[in-house]
Structure formats: structure tokens, C-alpha cells
């Protein structure tokens, strides 16, 4: 399995809608961060499904090193 690429050393603040499904890029290769665009093909990595529990701002991981995927846990501050 391939290691994810660090897409950015910051979280991605996104306005989400309750009940909507989002596909977070886990490989770091997507040009549409934090969303999957299929760039993971052949890497052994795939996107992670996220269903918003409530409407509001969610901070998705940009460095792909979080211990709570797909959400940011501040790990990017140590890179």
C-alpha cells in the first residue's frame, strides 16, 4: 500500500449540509482537495465516506496524517 501524499499542512474548512454525503480524499493526490477526484487509482488507497450529522463548518484533514480521518486533529502542526 502506498503512503498518502501531504496535500497541505492545514485543515480544510468546509460548509456541510446535514444528511449529505461527502467523499474525502485519503491519498492526497486529488486536485479537488479535500474531495476525491479519482487520482488514487492504482495506489491501494481510496476515498473515505463522510455523512454530515448537522449543517455547519467541518474541518477536514489536509495533511492526510490525522488519527481521526477524515477530520483534522492538528497533526499538520507537527509536520
HTML snippet that shows the backbone in 3Dmol.js (N, CA, C, O; Angstrom):
<script src="https://3Dmol.org/build/3Dmol-min.js"></script>
<div id="view" style="width:600px;height:400px;position:relative"></div>
<script>
const pdb = `
ATOM      1  N   UNK A   1       0.833  -1.181   0.000  1.00  0.00           N
ATOM      2  CA  UNK A   1       0.000   0.000   0.000  1.00  0.00           C
ATOM      3  C   UNK A   1       0.879   1.246   0.000  1.00  0.00           C
ATOM      4  O   UNK A   1       1.911   1.287   0.670  1.00  0.00           O
ATOM      5  N   UNK A   2       0.476   2.230  -0.733  1.00  0.00           N
ATOM      6  CA  UNK A   2       1.196   3.483  -0.859  1.00  0.00           C
ATOM      7  C   UNK A   2       0.860   4.422   0.291  1.00  0.00           C
ATOM      8  O   UNK A   2      -0.274   4.435   0.770  1.00  0.00           O
ATOM      9  N   UNK A   3       1.826   5.197   0.731  1.00  0.00           N
ATOM     10  CA  UNK A   3       1.585   6.207   1.753  1.00  0.00           C
ATOM     11  C   UNK A   3       0.871   7.399   1.121  1.00  0.00           C
ATOM     12  O   UNK A   3       1.130   7.728  -0.037  1.00  0.00           O
ATOM     13  N   UNK A   4      -0.027   8.051   1.867  1.00  0.00           N
ATOM     14  CA  UNK A   4      -0.679   9.242   1.322  1.00  0.00           C
ATOM     15  C   UNK A   4       0.303  10.393   1.168  1.00  0.00           C
ATOM     16  O   UNK A   4       1.295  10.483   1.891  1.00  0.00           O
ATOM     17  N   UNK A   5       0.014  11.263   0.221  1.00  0.00           N
ATOM     18  CA  UNK A   5       0.794  12.466  -0.033  1.00  0.00           C
ATOM     19  C   UNK A   5       0.223  13.581   0.835  1.00  0.00           C
ATOM     20  O   UNK A   5      -0.993  13.674   0.998  1.00  0.00           O
ATOM     21  N   UNK A   6       1.076  14.419   1.387  1.00  0.00           N
ATOM     22  CA  UNK A   6       0.605  15.564   2.156  1.00  0.00           C
ATOM     23  C   UNK A   6       0.090  16.592   1.157  1.00  0.00           C
ATOM     24  O   UNK A   6       0.868  17.197   0.420  1.00  0.00           O
ATOM     25  N   UNK A   7      -1.215  16.781   1.137  1.00  0.00           N
ATOM     26  CA  UNK A   7      -1.825  17.715   0.193  1.00  0.00           C
ATOM     27  C   UNK A   7      -1.617  19.155   0.631  1.00  0.00           C
ATOM     28  O   UNK A   7      -1.380  20.035  -0.197  1.00  0.00           O
ATOM     29  N   UNK A   8      -1.708  19.395   1.943  1.00  0.00           N
ATOM     30  CA  UNK A   8      -1.482  20.726   2.501  1.00  0.00           C
ATOM     31  C   UNK A   8      -1.255  20.602   3.997  1.00  0.00           C
ATOM     32  O   UNK A   8      -1.740  19.660   4.623  1.00  0.00           O
ATOM     33  N   UNK A   9      -0.533  21.533   4.568  1.00  0.00           N
ATOM     34  CA  UNK A   9      -0.242  21.499   6.000  1.00  0.00           C
ATOM     35  C   UNK A   9      -1.200  22.421   6.744  1.00  0.00           C
ATOM     36  O   UNK A   9      -0.791  23.308   7.492  1.00  0.00           O
ATOM     37  N   UNK A  10      -2.482  22.182   6.515  1.00  0.00           N
ATOM     38  CA  UNK A  10      -3.555  22.930   7.170  1.00  0.00           C
ATOM     39  C   UNK A  10      -4.842  22.144   6.978  1.00  0.00           C
ATOM     40  O   UNK A  10      -4.934  21.280   6.106  1.00  0.00           O
ATOM     41  N   UNK A  11      -5.822  22.453   7.795  1.00  0.00           N
ATOM     42  CA  UNK A  11      -7.127  21.816   7.625  1.00  0.00           C
ATOM     43  C   UNK A  11      -7.875  22.492   6.476  1.00  0.00           C
ATOM     44  O   UNK A  11      -7.473  23.549   5.988  1.00  0.00           O
ATOM     45  N   UNK A  12      -8.953  21.870   6.063  1.00  0.00           N
ATOM     46  CA  UNK A  12      -9.811  22.398   5.010  1.00  0.00           C
ATOM     47  C   UNK A  12     -11.172  22.682   5.628  1.00  0.00           C
ATOM     48  O   UNK A  12     -11.924  21.748   5.907  1.00  0.00           O
ATOM     49  N   UNK A  13     -11.502  23.933   5.846  1.00  0.00           N
ATOM     50  CA  UNK A  13     -12.791  24.312   6.418  1.00  0.00           C
ATOM     51  C   UNK A  13     -13.847  24.230   5.324  1.00  0.00           C
ATOM     52  O   UNK A  13     -13.717  24.868   4.280  1.00  0.00           O
ATOM     53  N   UNK A  14     -14.889  23.448   5.565  1.00  0.00           N
ATOM     54  CA  UNK A  14     -15.925  23.221   4.558  1.00  0.00           C
ATOM     55  C   UNK A  14     -17.300  23.363   5.194  1.00  0.00           C
ATOM     56  O   UNK A  14     -17.551  22.826   6.272  1.00  0.00           O
ATOM     57  N   UNK A  15     -18.183  24.086   4.526  1.00  0.00           N
ATOM     58  CA  UNK A  15     -19.581  24.180   4.958  1.00  0.00           C
ATOM     59  C   UNK A  15     -20.289  22.929   4.454  1.00  0.00           C
ATOM     60  O   UNK A  15     -20.329  22.676   3.250  1.00  0.00           O
ATOM     61  N   UNK A  16     -20.846  22.151   5.371  1.00  0.00           N
ATOM     62  CA  UNK A  16     -21.540  20.917   5.010  1.00  0.00           C
ATOM     63  C   UNK A  16     -23.022  21.026   5.370  1.00  0.00           C
ATOM     64  O   UNK A  16     -23.420  21.834   6.209  1.00  0.00           O
ATOM     65  N   UNK A  17     -23.819  20.195   4.717  1.00  0.00           N
ATOM     66  CA  UNK A  17     -25.257  20.156   4.953  1.00  0.00           C
ATOM     67  C   UNK A  17     -25.623  18.838   5.614  1.00  0.00           C
ATOM     68  O   UNK A  17     -25.148  17.780   5.203  1.00  0.00           O
ATOM     69  N   UNK A  18     -26.468  18.900   6.639  1.00  0.00           N
ATOM     70  CA  UNK A  18     -26.905  17.704   7.362  1.00  0.00           C
ATOM     71  C   UNK A  18     -27.472  16.661   6.403  1.00  0.00           C
ATOM     72  O   UNK A  18     -28.293  16.975   5.542  1.00  0.00           O
ATOM     73  N   UNK A  19     -27.022  15.413   6.564  1.00  0.00           N
ATOM     74  CA  UNK A  19     -27.507  14.310   5.760  1.00  0.00           C
ATOM     75  C   UNK A  19     -26.815  14.126   4.426  1.00  0.00           C
ATOM     76  O   UNK A  19     -27.009  13.101   3.772  1.00  0.00           O
ATOM     77  N   UNK A  20     -26.009  15.093   4.004  1.00  0.00           N
ATOM     78  CA  UNK A  20     -25.292  14.988   2.728  1.00  0.00           C
ATOM     79  C   UNK A  20     -24.059  14.103   2.880  1.00  0.00           C
ATOM     80  O   UNK A  20     -23.440  14.046   3.942  1.00  0.00           O
ATOM     81  N   UNK A  21     -23.719  13.416   1.794  1.00  0.00           N
ATOM     82  CA  UNK A  21     -22.546  12.542   1.764  1.00  0.00           C
ATOM     83  C   UNK A  21     -21.407  13.238   1.033  1.00  0.00           C
ATOM     84  O   UNK A  21     -21.607  13.849  -0.016  1.00  0.00           O
ATOM     85  N   UNK A  22     -20.219  13.138   1.598  1.00  0.00           N
ATOM     86  CA  UNK A  22     -19.012  13.734   1.025  1.00  0.00           C
ATOM     87  C   UNK A  22     -17.948  12.645   0.958  1.00  0.00           C
ATOM     88  O   UNK A  22     -17.896  11.776   1.828  1.00  0.00           O
ATOM     89  N   UNK A  23     -17.102  12.682  -0.066  1.00  0.00           N
ATOM     90  CA  UNK A  23     -16.029  11.689  -0.234  1.00  0.00           C
ATOM     91  C   UNK A  23     -14.681  12.376  -0.076  1.00  0.00           C
ATOM     92  O   UNK A  23     -14.213  13.075  -0.975  1.00  0.00           O
ATOM     93  N   UNK A  24     -14.067  12.165   1.080  1.00  0.00           N
ATOM     94  CA  UNK A  24     -12.788  12.780   1.434  1.00  0.00           C
ATOM     95  C   UNK A  24     -11.631  12.036   0.765  1.00  0.00           C
ATOM     96  O   UNK A  24     -11.565  10.808   0.805  1.00  0.00           O
ATOM     97  N   UNK A  25     -10.737  12.781   0.160  1.00  0.00           N
ATOM     98  CA  UNK A  25      -9.538  12.216  -0.459  1.00  0.00           C
ATOM     99  C   UNK A  25      -8.580  11.754   0.629  1.00  0.00           C
ATOM    100  O   UNK A  25      -8.112  12.559   1.434  1.00  0.00           O
ATOM    101  N   UNK A  26      -8.290  10.466   0.654  1.00  0.00           N
ATOM    102  CA  UNK A  26      -7.379   9.905   1.657  1.00  0.00           C
ATOM    103  C   UNK A  26      -5.952   9.773   1.133  1.00  0.00           C
ATOM    104  O   UNK A  26      -5.022   9.565   1.911  1.00  0.00           O
ATOM    105  N   UNK A  27      -5.776   9.891  -0.183  1.00  0.00           N
ATOM    106  CA  UNK A  27      -4.444   9.677  -0.755  1.00  0.00           C
ATOM    107  C   UNK A  27      -3.627  10.964  -0.877  1.00  0.00           C
ATOM    108  O   UNK A  27      -2.399  10.912  -0.945  1.00  0.00           O
ATOM    109  N   UNK A  28      -4.300  12.119  -0.907  1.00  0.00           N
ATOM    110  CA  UNK A  28      -3.608  13.401  -1.038  1.00  0.00           C
ATOM    111  C   UNK A  28      -3.300  13.798  -2.462  1.00  0.00           C
ATOM    112  O   UNK A  28      -2.699  14.850  -2.681  1.00  0.00           O
ATOM    113  N   UNK A  29      -3.689  13.000  -3.442  1.00  0.00           N
ATOM    114  CA  UNK A  29      -3.355  13.268  -4.837  1.00  0.00           C
ATOM    115  C   UNK A  29      -4.422  14.058  -5.601  1.00  0.00           C
ATOM    116  O   UNK A  29      -4.156  14.548  -6.699  1.00  0.00           O
ATOM    117  N   UNK A  30      -5.610  14.184  -5.041  1.00  0.00           N
ATOM    118  CA  UNK A  30      -6.710  14.865  -5.714  1.00  0.00           C
ATOM    119  C   UNK A  30      -6.403  16.342  -5.945  1.00  0.00           C
ATOM    120  O   UNK A  30      -5.831  17.006  -5.079  1.00  0.00           O
ATOM    121  N   UNK A  31      -6.782  16.850  -7.110  1.00  0.00           N
ATOM    122  CA  UNK A  31      -6.641  18.269  -7.409  1.00  0.00           C
ATOM    123  C   UNK A  31      -7.817  19.053  -6.833  1.00  0.00           C
ATOM    124  O   UNK A  31      -7.826  20.283  -6.878  1.00  0.00           O
ATOM    125  N   UNK A  32      -8.804  18.348  -6.296  1.00  0.00           N
ATOM    126  CA  UNK A  32     -10.024  18.951  -5.762  1.00  0.00           C
ATOM    127  C   UNK A  32     -10.098  18.771  -4.244  1.00  0.00           C
ATOM    128  O   UNK A  32     -11.151  18.412  -3.718  1.00  0.00           O
ATOM    129  N   UNK A  33      -8.988  19.016  -3.533  1.00  0.00           N
ATOM    130  CA  UNK A  33      -8.930  18.829  -2.080  1.00  0.00           C
ATOM    131  C   UNK A  33     -10.019  19.614  -1.364  1.00  0.00           C
ATOM    132  O   UNK A  33     -10.300  20.748  -1.752  1.00  0.00           O
ATOM    133  N   UNK A  34     -10.637  19.054  -0.342  1.00  0.00           N
ATOM    134  CA  UNK A  34     -10.344  17.770   0.274  1.00  0.00           C
ATOM    135  C   UNK A  34     -11.105  16.596  -0.348  1.00  0.00           C
ATOM    136  O   UNK A  34     -11.134  15.510   0.231  1.00  0.00           O
ATOM    137  N   UNK A  35     -11.713  16.795  -1.500  1.00  0.00           N
ATOM    138  CA  UNK A  35     -12.553  15.765  -2.119  1.00  0.00           C
ATOM    139  C   UNK A  35     -11.791  14.864  -3.066  1.00  0.00           C
ATOM    140  O   UNK A  35     -10.780  15.256  -3.649  1.00  0.00           O
ATOM    141  N   UNK A  36     -12.284  13.670  -3.207  1.00  0.00           N
ATOM    142  CA  UNK A  36     -11.698  12.682  -4.112  1.00  0.00           C
ATOM    143  C   UNK A  36     -12.047  13.033  -5.561  1.00  0.00           C
ATOM    144  O   UNK A  36     -13.185  13.393  -5.865  1.00  0.00           O
ATOM    145  N   UNK A  37     -11.064  12.924  -6.441  1.00  0.00           N
ATOM    146  CA  UNK A  37     -11.313  13.094  -7.876  1.00  0.00           C
ATOM    147  C   UNK A  37     -10.873  11.869  -8.666  1.00  0.00           C
ATOM    148  O   UNK A  37     -10.787  11.915  -9.893  1.00  0.00           O
ATOM    149  N   UNK A  38     -10.592  10.769  -7.958  1.00  0.00           N
ATOM    150  CA  UNK A  38     -10.198   9.525  -8.619  1.00  0.00           C
ATOM    151  C   UNK A  38      -8.699   9.372  -8.812  1.00  0.00           C
ATOM    152  O   UNK A  38      -8.254   8.369  -9.370  1.00  0.00           O
ATOM    153  N   UNK A  39      -7.908  10.342  -8.363  1.00  0.00           N
ATOM    154  CA  UNK A  39      -6.453  10.295  -8.553  1.00  0.00           C
ATOM    155  C   UNK A  39      -5.784   9.165  -7.784  1.00  0.00           C
ATOM    156  O   UNK A  39      -4.605   8.885  -8.001  1.00  0.00           O
ATOM    157  N   UNK A  40      -6.516   8.518  -6.896  1.00  0.00           N
ATOM    158  CA  UNK A  40      -5.954   7.419  -6.104  1.00  0.00           C
ATOM    159  C   UNK A  40      -5.809   6.124  -6.899  1.00  0.00           C
ATOM    160  O   UNK A  40      -5.203   5.173  -6.404  1.00  0.00           O
ATOM    161  N   UNK A  41      -6.338   6.062  -8.095  1.00  0.00           N
ATOM    162  CA  UNK A  41      -6.313   4.835  -8.899  1.00  0.00           C
ATOM    163  C   UNK A  41      -4.915   4.228  -8.936  1.00  0.00           C
ATOM    164  O   UNK A  41      -3.943   4.893  -9.296  1.00  0.00           O
ATOM    165  N   UNK A  42      -4.831   2.959  -8.559  1.00  0.00           N
ATOM    166  CA  UNK A  42      -3.573   2.237  -8.584  1.00  0.00           C
ATOM    167  C   UNK A  42      -2.708   2.413  -7.344  1.00  0.00           C
ATOM    168  O   UNK A  42      -1.627   1.828  -7.272  1.00  0.00           O
ATOM    169  N   UNK A  43      -3.147   3.200  -6.367  1.00  0.00           N
ATOM    170  CA  UNK A  43      -2.323   3.450  -5.182  1.00  0.00           C
ATOM    171  C   UNK A  43      -2.623   2.492  -4.038  1.00  0.00           C
ATOM    172  O   UNK A  43      -1.827   2.366  -3.108  1.00  0.00           O
ATOM    173  N   UNK A  44      -3.763   1.819  -4.099  1.00  0.00           N
ATOM    174  CA  UNK A  44      -4.177   0.982  -2.984  1.00  0.00           C
ATOM    175  C   UNK A  44      -4.910   1.776  -1.913  1.00  0.00           C
ATOM    176  O   UNK A  44      -5.355   1.214  -0.912  1.00  0.00           O
ATOM    177  N   UNK A  45      -5.034   3.078  -2.123  1.00  0.00           N
ATOM    178  CA  UNK A  45      -5.775   3.953  -1.212  1.00  0.00           C
ATOM    179  C   UNK A  45      -7.084   4.340  -1.872  1.00  0.00           C
ATOM    180  O   UNK A  45      -7.189   4.347  -3.099  1.00  0.00           O
ATOM    181  N   UNK A  46      -8.069   4.658  -1.074  1.00  0.00           N
ATOM    182  CA  UNK A  46      -9.350   5.074  -1.621  1.00  0.00           C
ATOM    183  C   UNK A  46      -9.963   6.161  -0.773  1.00  0.00           C
ATOM    184  O   UNK A  46      -9.476   6.434   0.324  1.00  0.00           O
ATOM    185  N   UNK A  47     -11.028   6.793  -1.257  1.00  0.00           N
ATOM    186  CA  UNK A  47     -11.671   7.870  -0.513  1.00  0.00           C
ATOM    187  C   UNK A  47     -12.418   7.351   0.701  1.00  0.00           C
ATOM    188  O   UNK A  47     -12.728   6.163   0.792  1.00  0.00           O
ATOM    189  N   UNK A  48     -12.704   8.248   1.632  1.00  0.00           N
ATOM    190  CA  UNK A  48     -13.462   7.903   2.828  1.00  0.00           C
ATOM    191  C   UNK A  48     -14.802   8.636   2.789  1.00  0.00           C
ATOM    192  O   UNK A  48     -14.863   9.842   2.553  1.00  0.00           O
ATOM    193  N   UNK A  49     -15.857   7.888   3.024  1.00  0.00           N
ATOM    194  CA  UNK A  49     -17.204   8.453   3.042  1.00  0.00           C
ATOM    195  C   UNK A  49     -17.434   9.209   4.354  1.00  0.00           C
ATOM    196  O   UNK A  49     -17.099   8.724   5.435  1.00  0.00           O
ATOM    197  N   UNK A  50     -18.011  10.402   4.233  1.00  0.00           N
ATOM    198  CA  UNK A  50     -18.382  11.208   5.398  1.00  0.00           C
ATOM    199  C   UNK A  50     -19.811  11.679   5.205  1.00  0.00           C
ATOM    200  O   UNK A  50     -20.120  12.314   4.197  1.00  0.00           O
ATOM    201  N   UNK A  51     -20.685  11.380   6.154  1.00  0.00           N
ATOM    202  CA  UNK A  51     -22.063  11.852   6.126  1.00  0.00           C
ATOM    203  C   UNK A  51     -22.210  12.891   7.233  1.00  0.00           C
ATOM    204  O   UNK A  51     -22.000  12.595   8.409  1.00  0.00           O
ATOM    205  N   UNK A  52     -22.572  14.107   6.846  1.00  0.00           N
ATOM    206  CA  UNK A  52     -22.695  15.204   7.805  1.00  0.00           C
ATOM    207  C   UNK A  52     -23.867  14.958   8.746  1.00  0.00           C
ATOM    208  O   UNK A  52     -24.991  14.717   8.304  1.00  0.00           O
ATOM    209  N   UNK A  53     -23.597  15.020  10.034  1.00  0.00           N
ATOM    210  CA  UNK A  53     -24.643  14.840  11.041  1.00  0.00           C
ATOM    211  C   UNK A  53     -25.462  16.109  11.221  1.00  0.00           C
ATOM    212  O   UNK A  53     -26.649  16.054  11.540  1.00  0.00           O
ATOM    213  N   UNK A  54     -24.812  17.264  11.012  1.00  0.00           N
ATOM    214  CA  UNK A  54     -25.530  18.525  11.128  1.00  0.00           C
ATOM    215  C   UNK A  54     -24.936  19.538  10.155  1.00  0.00           C
ATOM    216  O   UNK A  54     -23.808  19.381   9.688  1.00  0.00           O
ATOM    217  N   UNK A  55     -25.696  20.559   9.861  1.00  0.00           N
ATOM    218  CA  UNK A  55     -25.253  21.624   8.977  1.00  0.00           C
ATOM    219  C   UNK A  55     -24.288  22.532   9.738  1.00  0.00           C
ATOM    220  O   UNK A  55     -24.546  22.908  10.882  1.00  0.00           O
ATOM    221  N   UNK A  56     -23.185  22.878   9.097  1.00  0.00           N
ATOM    222  CA  UNK A  56     -22.203  23.755   9.732  1.00  0.00           C
ATOM    223  C   UNK A  56     -20.845  23.610   9.074  1.00  0.00           C
ATOM    224  O   UNK A  56     -20.730  23.056   7.981  1.00  0.00           O
ATOM    225  N   UNK A  57     -19.824  24.110   9.742  1.00  0.00           N
ATOM    226  CA  UNK A  57     -18.454  24.043   9.232  1.00  0.00           C
ATOM    227  C   UNK A  57     -17.748  22.834   9.832  1.00  0.00           C
ATOM    228  O   UNK A  57     -17.789  22.598  11.039  1.00  0.00           O
ATOM    229  N   UNK A  58     -17.100  22.077   8.952  1.00  0.00           N
ATOM    230  CA  UNK A  58     -16.322  20.909   9.362  1.00  0.00           C
ATOM    231  C   UNK A  58     -14.895  21.125   8.873  1.00  0.00           C
ATOM    232  O   UNK A  58     -14.677  21.656   7.784  1.00  0.00           O
ATOM    233  N   UNK A  59     -13.929  20.711   9.684  1.00  0.00           N
ATOM    234  CA  UNK A  59     -12.524  20.873   9.331  1.00  0.00           C
ATOM    235  C   UNK A  59     -11.953  19.514   8.932  1.00  0.00           C
ATOM    236  O   UNK A  59     -11.663  18.668   9.777  1.00  0.00           O
ATOM    237  N   UNK A  60     -11.800  19.329   7.613  1.00  0.00           N
ATOM    238  CA  UNK A  60     -11.271  18.086   7.078  1.00  0.00           C
ATOM    239  C   UNK A  60      -9.748  18.136   7.068  1.00  0.00           C
ATOM    240  O   UNK A  60      -9.154  19.196   6.871  1.00  0.00           O
ATOM    241  N   UNK A  61      -9.129  16.992   7.281  1.00  0.00           N
ATOM    242  CA  UNK A  61      -7.671  16.891   7.292  1.00  0.00           C
ATOM    243  C   UNK A  61      -7.101  17.158   5.899  1.00  0.00           C
ATOM    244  O   UNK A  61      -7.584  16.616   4.905  1.00  0.00           O
ATOM    245  N   UNK A  62      -6.078  17.993   5.842  1.00  0.00           N
ATOM    246  CA  UNK A  62      -5.404  18.280   4.582  1.00  0.00           C
ATOM    247  C   UNK A  62      -4.075  17.558   4.457  1.00  0.00           C
ATOM    248  O   UNK A  62      -3.584  17.350   3.348  1.00  0.00           O
ATOM    249  N   UNK A  63      -3.481  17.169   5.594  1.00  0.00           N
ATOM    250  CA  UNK A  63      -2.158  16.534   5.561  1.00  0.00           C
ATOM    251  C   UNK A  63      -2.243  15.013   5.399  1.00  0.00           C
ATOM    252  O   UNK A  63      -1.246  14.365   5.082  1.00  0.00           O
ATOM    253  N   UNK A  64      -3.426  14.450   5.615  1.00  0.00           N
ATOM    254  CA  UNK A  64      -3.689  13.011   5.475  1.00  0.00           C
ATOM    255  C   UNK A  64      -2.997  12.177   6.547  1.00  0.00           C
ATOM    256  O   UNK A  64      -2.846  10.967   6.381  1.00  0.00           O
ATOM    257  N   UNK A  65      -2.575  12.801   7.641  1.00  0.00           N
ATOM    258  CA  UNK A  65      -1.892  12.099   8.729  1.00  0.00           C
ATOM    259  C   UNK A  65      -2.723  12.050  10.010  1.00  0.00           C
ATOM    260  O   UNK A  65      -2.253  11.535  11.024  1.00  0.00           O
ATOM    261  N   UNK A  66      -3.937  12.571   9.983  1.00  0.00           N
ATOM    262  CA  UNK A  66      -4.791  12.628  11.161  1.00  0.00           C
ATOM    263  C   UNK A  66      -5.069  11.246  11.759  1.00  0.00           C
ATOM    264  O   UNK A  66      -5.100  10.247  11.041  1.00  0.00           O
ATOM    265  N   UNK A  67      -5.268  11.200  13.052  1.00  0.00           N
ATOM    266  CA  UNK A  67      -5.658   9.962  13.723  1.00  0.00           C
ATOM    267  C   UNK A  67      -7.174   9.808  13.733  1.00  0.00           C
ATOM    268  O   UNK A  67      -7.690   8.774  14.157  1.00  0.00           O
ATOM    269  N   UNK A  68      -7.898  10.842  13.264  1.00  0.00           N
ATOM    270  CA  UNK A  68      -9.364  10.800  13.228  1.00  0.00           C
ATOM    271  C   UNK A  68      -9.904  11.064  11.829  1.00  0.00           C
ATOM    272  O   UNK A  68     -10.734  11.958  11.664  1.00  0.00           O
ATOM    273  N   UNK A  69      -9.474  10.334  10.830  1.00  0.00           N
ATOM    274  CA  UNK A  69      -9.911  10.624   9.467  1.00  0.00           C
ATOM    275  C   UNK A  69     -11.436  10.549   9.334  1.00  0.00           C
ATOM    276  O   UNK A  69     -12.056   9.671   9.933  1.00  0.00           O
ATOM    277  N   UNK A  70     -12.031  11.422   8.586  1.00  0.00           N
ATOM    278  CA  UNK A  70     -11.430  12.413   7.703  1.00  0.00           C
ATOM    279  C   UNK A  70     -11.225  13.787   8.351  1.00  0.00           C
ATOM    280  O   UNK A  70     -10.880  14.750   7.665  1.00  0.00           O
ATOM    281  N   UNK A  71     -11.434  13.878   9.655  1.00  0.00           N
ATOM    282  CA  UNK A  71     -11.382  15.177  10.322  1.00  0.00           C
ATOM    283  C   UNK A  71      -9.986  15.521  10.814  1.00  0.00           C
ATOM    284  O   UNK A  71      -9.207  14.642  11.183  1.00  0.00           O
ATOM    285  N   UNK A  72      -9.686  16.798  10.814  1.00  0.00           N
ATOM    286  CA  UNK A  72      -8.389  17.297  11.269  1.00  0.00           C
ATOM    287  C   UNK A  72      -8.260  17.142  12.780  1.00  0.00           C
ATOM    288  O   UNK A  72      -9.200  17.414  13.526  1.00  0.00           O
ATOM    289  N   UNK A  73      -7.083  16.701  13.218  1.00  0.00           N
ATOM    290  CA  UNK A  73      -6.800  16.607  14.656  1.00  0.00           C
ATOM    291  C   UNK A  73      -5.577  17.450  15.036  1.00  0.00           C
ATOM    292  O   UNK A  73      -5.064  17.342  16.149  1.00  0.00           O
ATOM    293  N   UNK A  74      -5.118  18.287  14.105  1.00  0.00           N
ATOM    294  CA  UNK A  74      -3.982  19.164  14.377  1.00  0.00           C
ATOM    295  C   UNK A  74      -2.624  18.559  14.075  1.00  0.00           C
ATOM    296  O   UNK A  74      -1.603  19.204  14.311  1.00  0.00           O
ATOM    297  N   UNK A  75      -2.584  17.342  13.563  1.00  0.00           N
ATOM    298  CA  UNK A  75      -1.319  16.682  13.261  1.00  0.00           C
ATOM    299  C   UNK A  75      -0.446  17.515  12.330  1.00  0.00           C
ATOM    300  O   UNK A  75       0.781  17.465  12.424  1.00  0.00           O
ATOM    301  N   UNK A  76      -1.065  18.279  11.432  1.00  0.00           N
ATOM    302  CA  UNK A  76      -0.292  19.097  10.479  1.00  0.00           C
ATOM    303  C   UNK A  76       0.651  20.078  11.182  1.00  0.00           C
ATOM    304  O   UNK A  76       1.635  20.522  10.591  1.00  0.00           O
ATOM    305  N   UNK A  77       0.357  20.415  12.434  1.00  0.00           N
ATOM    306  CA  UNK A  77       1.221  21.328  13.193  1.00  0.00           C
ATOM    307  C   UNK A  77       2.551  20.712  13.570  1.00  0.00           C
ATOM    308  O   UNK A  77       3.469  21.427  13.972  1.00  0.00           O
ATOM    309  N   UNK A  78       2.677  19.396  13.450  1.00  0.00           N
ATOM    310  CA  UNK A  78       3.922  18.700  13.807  1.00  0.00           C
ATOM    311  C   UNK A  78       4.742  18.281  12.600  1.00  0.00           C
ATOM    312  O   UNK A  78       5.805  17.678  12.748  1.00  0.00           O
ATOM    313  N   UNK A  79       4.255  18.596  11.403  1.00  0.00           N
ATOM    314  CA  UNK A  79       4.968  18.162  10.177  1.00  0.00           C
ATOM    315  C   UNK A  79       6.016  19.169   9.756  1.00  0.00           C
ATOM    316  O   UNK A  79       6.702  18.964   8.754  1.00  0.00           O
TER     317      UNK A  79
END
`;
const viewer = $3Dmol.createViewer("view");
viewer.addModel(pdb, "pdb");
viewer.setStyle({}, {cartoon: {color: "spectrum"}});
viewer.zoomTo();
viewer.render();
</script>
